[in-house]
């Protein structure tokens, strides 16, 4: 027989589902979700050029913390984009900035439409990396863009986003169908970032289930990519790229290098390696240092002087180390650190070389 305590809990749970979700509400399964949920309580900011990461992060933080436009400027100028020409911010960098501000952050790959619905219904907005393009040449107009997922509507089969660029001028929501969103999400391995307070961890774990474990998530992501490849899914270049990421996470460097090779053979968008660095990691791991350098130099020649990606200098430094060229390695680390003083991995490698 149910106790009065359990009856009360069930009644509370039933009351909160039909309308909207409070922050951190635990939901048992996607079958019981309301047909539409829209989270509110965000402060919208408009991004500058190549500053969608700082702007989207500010919007995401505003759901949990008091932020102002100064928060955005601090992130854009001091914390994330410390060099004016910086055009890329890793999602893990954004997670670290949330943690500096007292929140917990979790980043995972291999997300799904259904999981996003569950997270929103449980009161957790989600920052996602998504493709943005506006023009007739998909390859040249293809860009990374960060948005904050804040709602869904099953009747319309669409998601709602706070978008720091397309929401201009007054922070209006933008909408993508579930299918269109997934198509734009796949090139970034369907990554997602969630913030939570200490007291919300149990509720978030209940939604994520086994995805809470990073090793399980890597295996899950690998299996998604393998299924897409076996079925001949569209955009196999990105399926192979995502497979390479998962193989790296699982310690399969040789296999990862081969997967990235295949992705490149199938063709990648011009700016793909401005945002995703898996091939450099894999090639360095298996001793293909010159391949790393050739690929970095090719991207630098396309980017020109107006774009800076400090990660290129870091991975070039590692490649030069592998080739035994200590002087060139130090120079590349110094450039990377000059362009992003918060790049801890670079600082550690530079210190090791200078002291060694």
N, C-alpha and C positions, 0 to 999 in steps of 0.2 A: 504494500500500500504506500502511496506517495505521502511524504511528510508535507506539512504546511509550508515548509521552507521551499521545497521543490515546486509546489504549486505556485507560490509567489514568484519564483524565478521564471517559470513558464509564462505567467501572465505578463510580467515585465517584458520578456523577450517578444511576445506576440504584439504588444503595444508599440514597440519601437520599429517594427519592420515596415509597415505599410507606407510610411511617409518619407522620412529621411533618417540617416544614420548619425548617431552621436559619435564623437571621436573615440575610436577603439572598441566599438561594440562587437562582440563575438558572434559570428554566424556559423551555423553547423554545416550547411551545404548550399551549393548554388541552386538547387531545386527550390529552396524556400525563399529565394530572393524576391524583393519587390520588383515590379516591372520597370520602374524608373527611380533613380536616386540622383539628386544634385546637391553636392556639398557647397556650402557658402562660408563666408568669413575670410576671404582672401583680399589682399591688397595687390592691385595690379600695377606693374611698372613697365614702361616701354624700353626696349633694349636699344643700345647703340650698335654700330656695325661690328659684327662678329662677337657680340656680347650676349647672345641668347642664354648661355650657361649662367652667367651672373644674374640675369633678369629672371629666368625661370626659377633659379634657386631662391631668389628673394621672394617670389610669389609663393613658392612651396613653403618657405619658412614662415610666411605671414599667417598661415593656418594655425601655427603653434606658438609664435612669438610676436611681440610688437616690433614691427620693422618700419622703416621709412625709406624714402628714395636714397638717403645717405647710406643705407645698408647695401643697396645695389652698387653705388659708386665705390664703396669700400671693397666689395667683392670684385668689381670689374677692374679696379686700379691697383689694389694692394694684395688681394688674397688669391685670385684666380688668374686674371690676365695682367701679370705684372710687367709685361712688355707690350708696348702699343700695338705692334703688328701681330700679336698672338691671335691665332684664329682657331685654336682648338683647346678644349678643356675636357679631360677625362672625367667620367661619371664618378670615379673613385675620389677625385679631387673635390668634387662637390660634396660627397658624403663626408669627407674629412672636415669641411667647413661647417657642416651642420653639427658635427660632434664638438667642434670648438665652441659652438654656441649653446651647448648643453643638451642637445638632442642625441638620440641614438639613430643610426642610419644603417640600412641593409641594402645591398645591391645584389641583384640576381639576374640571370639570363634565362632564355627559354620561356618567357612569359606567354600567356594565352589570353584571349578575349574573356574567357570564363573566369580566370583568376582575377583579371582586372575588375570585373563586375563584383566579385566577392570582396575585394579590397575596398572598393568604393562603398559598397553597401555596409561594410564594417566601419566606415568612417575614416579610411586612410586614403588621402590623395596620393597620386603616384607620379613621379617625374619620369618621363620616358624620352629616349633619344629617337628621333624620327626623321625621315627624309623630307626635305623641303626642296621643291623645284618650281620655277616659274618661268617657263620659256619653252621653245620648240626643240631645243637640243638637250635631251635628258642627261646625257653624259656630262656636258659642260655646266648645265644649270643645277645639277644634283649637289645638294649641300646637307650637312648635318644640322638638325634643329632640335632644341629642347622645348618640351611642352609639359604642362602639368595636367594630368587627367583628373577631372573633378566630377564627372557624372556619366551616366549611361541611360539609354532609353531603349528597352527591348522592342517596343512597338515600332519605333523608327529604325531599330537596328543600328544605333549610332552612339558614339561617345562624344562627350563635351569636354573641351579643354580651355584652360587659361593659357593663352599664347602671347608671349611678350612682343611679338612682331605683328601677327595677323589680327590681334585684338585691338590694334590702334584704330581710332584715337581714344576710346573711352573704356577699354578693357572688356569689350564684348566677347562672349564666348564664341569659339569656333567649333565646328562639328565635323566628324568624319564617320563614315559608315564603318561597321566592324571590319568588313573585308578590306576597305581602302586603308584603314589604320594598320591592319596586319601587314599589308603589302609594303607600307612605308616603314614599318617597324622591323621587318625581317633583316634588312641589311645591317642593322645594329644588334643582331642576335637577340632581338626582342628583350633588350635590357630594361630594367626598372629599378627605381630607388624609392624606398619608403622611409619616412621618419616616424619615430615613436618615442614616447616618454617611458620611463622605467615601468610605471604602473600599467602601461599598455602592452607590454611584451607578451604576456600570456595570451591576450586576445589576438595579437598579430600572429603568434606562433600557431594558434588554432586555425587561422585562415590559410597560412602558408603550408602547414603540414610538413611533409618531408622536405619541401623546398627551403625550409629554414637551414638545413644542413648544406654547406657549400659543396661538399663532395658529391652528395646526391644530386644537387642542382647541375653540376658539371656533367655527370653521367646522363641525366635527363636531357640536357641540351644536346649532348652527343647523339642520343637516340632519336631526337627530333630531326636532326640534320641527316642522319642515316636513312630515316624513313622517307624524307623528302627526296633524297638522292635515288633511292630504290624505286620510288614511284614516278620519277621524272618530273617532279614538281617544278613550277615556273621559277625562274631565276636561280638555277642551280649554282651559278657563281657564288651567290651569297650562302647557299646551303653548304658548299664546300668550305667557304671562309668560316662559317659558324662551326663546322665540324673541326676545323683546325684549332679554333679557340678552345673547344672542349677537350681536344686531345692534349693541348698544352697544359690545361688545368689538371689533367689526369696523369701527367708525366710522360706522355707519349710524343716526345719531340720529333723523332724521325717521321712518324705518321703525320704529325701536324705540318711539318715542312712539305710533305707530299700533298696534303690537302690544300695548303696555300698555293702551291705550284699549280694545282688543277684549277683553283679559283681564278688565278691570274691568267691561265690559258684560256678560260672561258670569257675573260674580260671583266674588268672592274671599273666602276665610275672613276673619272679622272681624280677626284678628291678623296677617294676611299682611304688611302693611307695617310691622309691628313688627320684622320680621327681614330683609325684602328691600326694597331701596331703589331698585331700577332705575327705577321711574316718576319719582322725583324727579330722578334724574340725566338722564333723557331729556327731561323737560319743561323743566328748566333749560337744557339744551343747545340746545333749539330756541326758547327765548325764551318759553315758557309759564309764566312765573314765578307768575302768580296761581293757575294750576292747581296748582302745587306747594304754595303756601301754603294753598289751600283744602283740599287733600288732607291735609296735615299737621295742620291745625287740626281736621279731622273726626276723625282718629285720636287726637289729644290729648283731645278731648272724650269719646271712648269709654274711653280708658285711665284718665282721672282723675288724681288727685294721687299715687296709690300706685305708679304705673308711670312710669319715666323711660326715654326713648330719646334719647340724646344726638345720634344721627344726625339726628333731626328738626330740632334746632336748627341743625345744620350746614347742611343743605340749605335750611332757611328763610333762613339767613344769606346763602347764595348767591343765593337768589331775591330777597331785598331788595337785594343788590348789583346784580342785574340790573335792578331797578326804580329804581335810583338813590337808594335810601334807605340811606345810609351809616350813620346812627345806629342804625337797627333791625338792620342787618347786624352791627354791632359788638356790640350787646346779645345777639343770638342766639349769636354766636361765643363770647362770654364765658360764657354759660350752658353751652354745650356743653363748653367747656374746664373749667369748674368741676366738671362732672359726670364728666368723663373727662380727667384731666390728661395722659394718654398719647396723646391724639388729635392726631397730628402735623399732619394736613391743616388742622385748625381753627387750631392755633397759627400756622401759616404764613399763613393768610388774615387772621387777626386782626392779626398783626404788619404785614402789607402795608398793611392799611387804616389802622392807627394811625400808620404812618410816612408814608403817602401823603397 
